[in-house]
């Protein structure tokens, strides 16, 4: 009788390489905690020894890891949590898993995370850029090696790469026009680095609305922030020290709007009687604050799903044409910006 060949296990690989079975298991499932050189040894040993489990052998032959890298700036917002949920749902339905890394708004950390994704053999990469990044060269290394990269929400300002986002110019234009129609003329815009298309487009939309309404642009009514959570309080102090205070404030996210608004209320400012407020993103906090916050709503889950599907189409359907998707948004008018008669 011919003896059946013994199936190779992770314990056999561990014994051969003199490492723990747990490390082997983590490497074979794409865990980024395993050092890249150790992972490389494990993958090669698994292939040479004929290890086959959970489609590992098939994926290795096809040079696939079934892992998608996701790099975001910070995991500190409701919008990003929803976006990641959308990404994960679409990837899991297609048999892929995701590895998440945060840049913490640092270009150096973003570059390091990108290199780590490449070393860990991700099949594709989804990215929401840090706020002050002015280079995309580190992503070209992946693209040149056949790893597709799709940007979402915060995208390269030149529009050269595949991306999914909303029309930030139009959304900011509509918000500023809403404030103007309510009778507000001195509208303070709190924004962020103009290296990011998100904030550059919103500032441009704000300026265009002023121009179309014959209101002169005033550079003193634009504050640029590094998106630090404490900046709302600093902005409130800036407003209180202005000779001519604004009658409305429009910020690039809801958290900044709320922190600034609450700080001003503590100083005796009535909202919207003295100063109206508007934000962006429609975070849950916008409905909980008093008065409720006027904002721009767009579907984070849908952005995540569309970004993931765009990437998967490039992987499975080999679609090479550039894909630039612009999602719908809507103005959500609440108490903070409505002038009471």
Steps between C-alpha positions, in 0.01 A plus 500: 500500500628843405526721802329833479746790527483673833336843486738778597384700803601831651683300767721343233586844365564629853733208575691548174555871565539465877226752575163478673192359329312814603744714300456273198123525529508880522728526198282273287189706581666831414545642850720811480649436845733244343826656376521512123821289478350234732180499297702457181679193643172349615328553163792348312520202736124443476520502122804268483353254751163481322293657776140549397229651719223756455598550135855598602670294231267628230546860606878461510510356148289793379722738700197609701481557873125578507596792722415864423687779675308801632682816611301776673603819677334432837242255634330771702184588308158353441542559127819289478346225712210481254736507202707212638180303564406546134846395384505190721155387387589521130840334547365214711228425245776459240714278724752769596610635838641838594806622688450848651773752574479860628724784385397722795511795256875442445654473153794300639263251665296474180812419297608241759154339496504485119836321500374256764197419284729429205723271708195314627390429143159662507305447179377860496497819705224742605615840630358813664794740506640686800411869500837656404635246252634661180650190337366173359832348393488233770181358346656478155730223624198276558330598176820427304500150650143438387331576834194720435445802723164676546459820705182594685370821662842668529658457159806634310437857392601437137221245439751267335405187694186287538280648770157518664383824662227765503494836321647703786496823298127470436419396859689799647345733243151384595571534872640851462206604281261365765665722762492802269131446424432497872645851507854432624776703334815456713548126475812356665631185331710262712694273267819286487810454285437604140725213388195278537242525224219460757583828671625688193174421320286604798685831531456558126127430529474743792680771301283445193180536701625830643592623153164401352330688783714815453665455841871585506733221611679583827810295584448579869183290480694182409672298774728209404525224762698178537172330599612473860192423718581798723500749212130574540573676830788695342270608219242618755765714672605642162138592425449670837813715441397615152409868461218403265374154590351264242126447494544137385761225517539219245749227592644202308370246750230474763732445795676833442164673465366352823810570712519858372126555546495366856806709596329814369178416682696480826623854423143627467454472122151390392474259204365580246386846620853642534694254284360221281683169452537237228721191481573209270463115512172464692664327796260383776622785721339748257154384610579479871637852552270794584408659270526214252766556236447574132734277300572312176401136486659231285501124541826371650398135463427553132831677440678201660304252291564688176871536574529127577302399191712725280812329632350152467404571137862578428608177667239256370382657174838651411337837431783744429300810407522779757194515724399835652174465694321806642229414752188697586470718810221698663466813709347432843359825639447511876453760773861627522480692172137607471446866576193544716262784413 
